[in-house]
Amino acid sequence: MTDLTTHGDERTRVLPVVIEHPSVSPAAEALTTELLRPEPGAGGGQSLVPAARAPFVPNPDLATLDARAISAWFGSRKVLDRVSLTMPAGVITSLIGPSGCGKSTFLRILNRMHELVPSASLAGEVLLDGEDIYDPRKKLVDARKHIGMVFQKPNPFPAMSIYDNVVAGLKLTGTKASRDEKDYLVESSLTKAGLWKEVKDRLRSPGSGLSGGQQQRLCIARSLAVTPRVLLMDEPCSALDPTSTRVIEETMLELAAEVTIVIVTHNMQQAQRVSQQCAFFLAEQGLSLIHI
């Protein structure tokens, strides 16, 4: 395991993904080094994390997600090979690497979306605080309630208002709530997503009428409304402008105190800005290897 030290006591851990595989080739190591090369700091030195970020203190009461020996297939094509990764409680873990190396597939496995693809199959375990979410006795809806998902493209329900978009998850999870409880939930979820001040006077307007960045924050609020313990984010800023990206990143850093976050990103600078742990996926010989 390699620790890359940053300003003061801060550090972003870059973890070679634990995999029951031979050691990584020199070419793979070289690519890892190049992708994770730090940018020059303001004083000419090296800086991996902005100096303004406060020292990170993980919340021990939050959920730990543990993937063990995960292999995945689409038909006969194997896309992940015995990948193991612990995503600690209250930590933002970034998954980085080249396109096609299995990052998004791995992310979808973490909340049982992979199994929705007819030709898909998998092996291994995904443990949420020690309990396997793929246990046959576990309901699919329970996994979705505890492990929320935000996709690359904002996907608010177009026929629903901003208010109804936020509370939509309650129906899907079978959660009953009074009108006052829903009102509180809408305000608190939109506040956590950094959107409340912008939309509080038009909650009955269509969610599809918001800007791209606002729609993405609405989707984050919708996920938070069912009080997940883990939030998965698949390139949530890839289609957004720099200002919206900054707001989403600030939102993630604030949410880390309440929920364990796993994010897929192609932006190396974003990974070093927001995450405390970074797992690098590398496609080699048709399989996906990961370095932590």
C-alpha positions in Angstrom: 0.0 0.0 0.0 1.3 3.4 -0.9 0.5 6.6 1.0 1.0 9.9 -0.9 1.4 12.6 1.7 -0.1 16.0 1.1 -0.2 19.3 3.0 0.2 19.0 6.8 -1.4 15.9 8.2 -3.6 15.4 5.2 -3.2 12.5 2.8 -4.9 10.9 -0.1 -4.2 7.2 -0.1 -3.7 5.7 -3.5 -4.5 2.0 -3.2 -3.4 -0.7 -5.6 -6.6 -2.7 -5.9 -6.2 -5.9 -4.0 -6.4 -8.7 -6.5 -5.4 -12.3 -6.4 -3.1 -11.8 -9.5 0.6 -11.8 -10.3 2.4 -8.5 -9.7 1.6 -5.7 -12.0 3.8 -5.3 -15.1 6.4 -2.4 -15.3 4.2 -0.8 -18.0 1.2 -0.8 -15.7 3.3 0.8 -12.9 4.5 3.5 -15.3 0.9 4.3 -16.3 -0.1 4.5 -12.7 2.7 6.9 -11.9 1.8 9.1 -14.9 -1.9 9.3 -14.1 -1.3 10.1 -10.5 1.4 12.7 -11.1 0.8 15.7 -8.8 0.4 19.2 -10.2 2.9 21.9 -9.4 1.8 23.9 -6.3 1.6 27.6 -6.1 5.1 27.8 -4.6 6.7 25.6 -7.2 6.4 22.5 -5.0 4.1 19.5 -5.3 0.5 19.5 -4.1 -1.9 16.6 -4.2 -4.7 18.1 -2.2 -5.7 21.8 -2.0 -4.3 23.4 1.1 -7.7 24.9 2.0 -9.2 21.5 2.7 -9.7 20.9 6.5 -8.0 17.8 8.0 -10.2 14.7 7.4 -11.6 12.9 10.4 -13.7 9.8 9.3 -17.0 9.2 11.2 -16.7 5.7 12.8 -20.5 5.4 13.0 -21.0 5.3 9.2 -21.2 2.2 7.0 -18.2 0.3 5.6 -18.6 -1.3 2.2 -16.4 -4.2 1.5 -16.1 -5.9 -2.0 -14.4 -9.3 -1.8 -13.0 -11.2 -4.8 -15.5 -9.7 -7.3 -15.5 -11.2 -10.8 -18.0 -10.1 -13.4 -19.0 -11.3 -16.8 -21.2 -10.0 -19.7 -22.0 -13.3 -21.4 -18.7 -15.1 -21.8 -16.6 -11.9 -21.6 -15.0 -11.4 -18.2 -14.7 -7.8 -17.3 -13.5 -8.0 -13.6 -11.2 -10.6 -12.1 -11.2 -11.2 -8.3 -11.2 -7.5 -7.3 -11.2 -6.8 -3.6 -11.6 -3.3 -2.2 -12.6 -1.9 1.2 -14.5 1.4 1.2 -14.2 2.7 4.7 -17.0 4.4 6.6 -17.3 8.1 6.1 -14.5 8.2 3.5 -14.8 9.3 -0.1 -13.3 6.7 -2.3 -12.5 7.5 -6.0 -12.3 4.9 -8.7 -10.1 6.0 -11.6 -8.5 4.4 -14.6 -8.9 4.3 -18.4 -12.2 3.8 -20.2 -13.4 0.2 -20.4 -11.5 -1.1 -17.4 -14.6 -2.0 -15.4 -15.0 1.0 -13.0 -18.7 1.6 -13.7 -19.4 -2.1 -13.8 -17.8 -2.4 -10.3 -19.8 0.5 -9.1 -23.1 -1.0 -10.3 -22.3 -4.3 -8.6 -22.1 -2.4 -5.3 -25.9 -1.9 -5.3 -27.1 -4.8 -7.3 -27.6 -3.1 -10.6 -25.3 -5.4 -12.5 -27.7 -8.3 -12.2 -30.4 -6.3 -14.1 -28.5 -6.9 -17.4 -29.8 -10.2 -18.9 -26.4 -11.5 -19.9 -24.6 -10.4 -16.7 -23.2 -12.6 -14.0 -20.8 -12.2 -11.1 -19.0 -14.0 -8.3 -17.8 -12.7 -4.9 -19.3 -10.8 -2.0 -20.3 -7.2 -1.3 -20.6 -6.7 2.4 -22.3 -3.7 4.0 -21.1 -3.6 7.6 -20.4 -7.3 7.4 -23.7 -8.4 5.7 -23.7 -9.7 2.1 -26.2 -7.6 0.1 -26.4 -10.6 -2.4 -27.6 -13.0 0.3 -30.7 -14.6 -1.1 -32.6 -13.7 2.1 -31.9 -10.0 1.4 -34.5 -8.0 -0.5 -33.3 -6.0 -3.5 -35.2 -2.9 -2.3 -33.1 -3.0 1.0 -29.9 -2.8 -1.0 -31.2 0.1 -3.0 -32.4 1.9 0.1 -29.0 1.6 2.0 -26.8 2.1 -1.1 -28.0 5.0 -3.3 -26.8 5.8 -6.8 -26.3 9.0 -8.8 -25.6 8.5 -12.5 -23.4 10.3 -15.1 -26.4 12.0 -16.8 -28.9 13.7 -14.5 -32.2 11.8 -14.7 -34.9 13.6 -12.8 -38.4 12.2 -13.5 -39.5 14.6 -16.2 -43.3 14.5 -15.4 -42.7 15.2 -11.7 -42.2 18.5 -9.8 -39.0 19.2 -7.9 -40.9 18.3 -4.7 -42.2 15.0 -6.0 -38.8 14.1 -7.4 -37.3 14.3 -4.0 -39.9 12.1 -2.3 -40.2 9.6 -5.2 -37.8 7.2 -3.4 -40.2 6.9 -0.5 -42.8 5.1 -2.7 -40.1 2.9 -4.3 -38.9 1.7 -0.8 -42.4 1.5 0.7 -41.7 4.2 3.3 -44.8 5.9 4.7 -44.5 9.6 5.7 -47.0 12.3 6.6 -47.2 15.6 4.7 -45.2 17.4 7.4 -42.6 14.7 7.3 -42.3 14.9 3.5 -42.0 18.7 3.7 -39.1 18.4 6.2 -37.5 15.7 4.1 -37.7 17.8 0.9 -36.1 20.8 2.6 -33.4 18.8 4.4 -32.5 16.8 1.4 -32.3 19.8 -0.9 -30.3 21.7 1.7 -27.8 18.8 1.9 -27.5 18.8 -1.9 -26.9 22.5 -2.0 -30.1 23.3 -3.9 -32.7 24.5 -1.4 -32.0 28.2 -1.7 -32.2 28.1 -5.5 -35.5 26.2 -5.7 -37.4 26.8 -2.5 -39.9 29.2 -4.2 -40.6 26.8 -7.1 -40.9 23.4 -5.6 -44.0 22.6 -7.7 -42.2 23.4 -11.0 -41.0 20.5 -13.2 -37.6 19.1 -12.2 -36.7 18.9 -15.9 -36.8 22.7 -16.0 -33.7 23.0 -13.9 -30.2 23.5 -15.4 -27.9 20.5 -15.8 -26.0 21.1 -12.6 -29.2 21.7 -10.6 -30.7 18.5 -12.0 -27.7 16.6 -10.8 -28.1 18.1 -7.4 -31.8 17.2 -7.5 -30.8 13.6 -8.2 -28.4 13.7 -5.2 -31.3 15.1 -3.0 -33.6 12.3 -4.3 -31.0 9.7 -3.3 -30.5 11.3 0.1 -34.2 11.4 0.9 -34.3 7.6 1.6 -31.3 8.1 4.1 -28.8 5.8 2.4 -25.7 4.7 4.2 -23.6 4.7 1.1 -23.8 6.9 -2.0 -22.4 5.8 -5.3 -21.7 8.4 -8.0 -20.8 7.5 -11.6 -19.0 10.4 -13.1 -21.5 12.9 -11.7 -19.7 16.0 -13.1 -18.6 14.8 -16.5 -21.4 16.6 -18.3 -21.3 19.8 -16.2 -19.6 23.2 -16.5 -16.8 24.1 -14.1 -19.0 26.1 -11.7 -21.6 23.3 -11.4 -18.7 20.8 -10.9 -17.3 22.9 -8.1 -20.7 23.0 -6.3 -21.1 19.2 -6.7 -17.6 18.7 -5.3 -18.3 20.9 -2.3 -21.6 19.0 -1.7 -19.7 15.7 -1.7 -17.2 17.0 0.9 -20.0 18.1 3.1 -22.0 14.9 2.7 -18.9 12.8 3.7 -19.8 13.5 7.3 -23.1 11.7 6.9 -22.6 9.0 4.2 -19.9 6.9 2.7 -19.2 8.0 -0.9 -17.8 6.0 -3.8 -17.2 8.0 -7.0 -16.1 7.0 -10.5 -14.2 9.8 -12.2 -11.9 10.4 -15.2 -10.7 13.6 -13.7 -7.5 13.1 -11.8 -7.6 16.5 -10.2 -11.1 15.9 -9.0 -10.1 12.6 -7.4 -7.3 14.4 -5.5 -9.6 17.3 -4.5 -12.5 15.3 -3.1 -11.3 11.8 -2.1 -9.3 10.4 0.8 -8.8 7.0 -0.9 -8.2 6.4 -4.6 -8.4 3.0 -6.3 -6.8 2.8 -9.8 -8.3 0.2 -12.2 -6.2 -1.0 -15.1 -7.3 -3.2 -18.0 -4.6 -5.7 -18.7 -4.8 -8.8 -20.9 -8.6 -8.4 -21.2 -9.2 -8.2 -17.5 -9.5 -5.4 -14.9 -6.8 -5.1 -12.4 -6.9 -2.6 -9.6 -4.3 -0.8 -7.6 -5.1 0.8 -4.3 
